Amino acid sequence: MTFQLFLSDARNCPSATMRMSQILAPLSHALDMTEGQAPGHCIRCAYIGTRLGQELGFSGDALNDLYYTLLLKDLGCSSNAARICALYLADDISFKRDFKTIDGSLSSALRFVFAKTGLESGLSERFRAIVNIMQNGGEISRDLIETRCQRGAEIAGKMRFSKVVQAGIMALDEHWDGSGKPEGLVGGAIPREANIALLSQVVDIFHQSEGRDAAMTEVRRRSGGWFDPDIVTAMDRLARDPGFWADLSDSHIEEVVFQLPPALNETPVTEGFLDDVAAAFSDVVDAKSPYTADHSGRVTLYTDMIAEEMGLAAGHRRWLRRGALLHDLGKLGVSNQVLDKPAKLDEAEWQSVRHHPTNGARVLSQIDAFADIAPVAHGHHEKLNGAGYPLGLGGEEISLEVRMVTVADVFDALSAERPYRGPIPIADVFQMMRAEVGSAFDVDCLNALESGMAKFSRTRH
């Protein structure tokens, strides 16, 4: 897949016919990457849960809130990735994927811990990790889930979704019998949106891996434990509709989801909403690693400094800020074992990193409102001399906007702390980058950043 990296002067504006689901459903693929789920997991859950909500009598605003709880249930998924790697000495993506298949019993949890913890570590290191988990497992699990759910609810709030949606995301891992986390809510204290979302998640995961019979067996087995028995009964009724399973297996499931009532009843998106979505998903990306906290925000600030110094118009700068916010979206598909590794990456790890621009661009290209910032995500690691990645483009194949983001991205990477070193002083960063002007960096963009930083420094004194 390729994306042209020399952009036209036309900048995207929200279409009068574009709806929120047409933006958020494709973006949910980025959440699927982080959770290690088959592409379309959140979209399929939105279909399962919305159909189930209709079976239970949801309509109007209640059905809308349920729909977005389902589509955005994994908004907080990146926030515990680094800690999972550190605690379990494991790849966070495969760990999360496989963890969703256990039933929550002590025996299955123990088997999972022994099977997944520290497989590539030394024996003593693995033993220490397992002992720590055995001694503090309940608290560890609660903290990981609380971090994930709270963060997801906060991001939903930033995107202007209702308190009902936020509460549904916050309570995703609560169980009907009180055995869930993080608050141990029981029965009717659990928002129905959350219990439907959890059930939809189980149905999709088991349907994808083992088929419809296995999915329904899991749902029935967890009735009264994980799930409200009334919701399970409604799922049994829905499961008798062969059209339900046909839609769920359809390769065009996203189009089916766009035809559900909540998707059709939406108001058109605004420029402000697009800004909020870009900022929210940049928060998801930056939460992936402690070393990238606020990275996207800083890159956006530096990019905007460059754009202002170079005289870009206000609308052009607003468009470019979205591109800068989402430039690293594809990193959600890279394990924290790679992102946070303090040593040199091996070839397989390096290939994983090299794919992240393409993965991010692929998601953005599916969204009409963000398709023309896909080249920013795809090109921000290209170099003028053709030695960059993933396409090895150079010279005039790389647009001015991409050059701006590249300079801002590298400037932040060098001036911020990384797993393998501390932050480099700003004067030294500029000296290092000057040595690569013409080969890696555009001289006008670097001059603009240096000028903008000098003005910023003067305002602080």
C-alpha positions, 0 to 999 in steps of 0.5 A: 500500500502506498500514499502519495507524499506530496500533498495538494493545497486542498484541505479536507473539510467535514462533509455535511453527510459525514457521521461520527460512526464513519470516523470512529469505526475505522479508528477503532481498528487502531484499538484492535491492534493494541488489544491483539484482536482480529481487525474489526473486533470493536466494530463487530462488538458494536453490531452484536451489542446494538442488536442485543440492545434492540432485543432488550428494548433500547431505543433513541438516546439509550441505544445511541449511548450503547452503540458508542460504549461498544465502539469505544470500549477499548479507548483506555487499552494502551494505558496499561501496556507498559506495566503488563510488559514490566510485570509479566515480562511478556509481549503486551499485545499477545498477552492481552489477546490471550487473556480475554479467552480465560474465564476468570477462575483461579485455576485458569488464571494460574495456568495463564500466568505460568504459560505467559510470564517471562518466557524469554527471560532467565529462569531466576527473573521469571521465577521472581516475576511469577512469585510477585504475581502470585503474592500480589495478583489481585491488587495487580489485576485491579490496578491494571483494569482500573487504569485502563477503564478510568483512562478510557472513560476520561478520553470518551469525556474529552470526545464529548460523549455522555456520562452514560458512555463514560460509565459504560467504558469505566465498568466494562470489566465488572461482573454480575456476581461482584467478582469483576474489577475495578470496583466489584460492582454487583448486579444492577449497580453495573451499567447495562451498557457495560455488561452488554459490551462485555458479553459482546466482547466474549461472543466476538472473541469465541465466535472468531476463534471457535465458532457460534456454538462455542461463543454461546456456550461461553455466554451461557456458562457465565450467566449469573457470574459475569453476565446479567441472566436477562441479557443472556436470555436476550442473547439466546433469542438473538442467536436463533436468528440466522441473519445475525450470524450471517451479518457478523461473518460478513466481510462488509460488517462495517457497512452493516454497522453504519446502517444501524439506527444510532449511526443513521441518527447522528448529526454531522461532524464539525471541525471542532469534533475532528480536532477533539477526535485527533487529540483523543486518539493521540492521547491513546497513542502517547499512553502506550509508553512512559517514554512517549507521554505527551510526545504527540502533543509536543510534536504538534506544538513544534510542527505548529511553530514551524508552520507559523514561522513559514507562513502557513494559513490558519486553516492549513495549520489546523489541518496539519495539527491533526496530522501531527497529533495522529502521526504515530497512530500505528505505534499502537500495534507495536509491543512495549517490549520493543518500544521500551527496550533499553538495548539495540533492537533485533531485526524482527523488532526493527521490522515491527517498528518500520511497519508502524507508519504504514499501519497508522496510514492504513487506518487514517486512509479509511476515514474521509475526514482524515484520509488526506493526513494519512500521508503525514503518518506514512511519511514522517520517517522518510528522509530527503536522501531516500534512506528513510522508511517505510517506502524509501522516498526522497526529495520532492516525493516528500511534501513540505508538511511531512518534512515539518512533522519529521523535523518536529518528531526527531527534535522531540525524540532527541530532546526527550528521555528515552529508555536507552538514554536521558534527554539531550540538551536543546542546543546539542539537538540542533547541532546534531540535526544541522549535521543532517540537513539536506540528507534527513531534514529540510533546512527551511523547516529546521530554521523555522523550528529554531526561530520558533524555539528562540521566540518561545524561550524569550517569552519565558524570561 
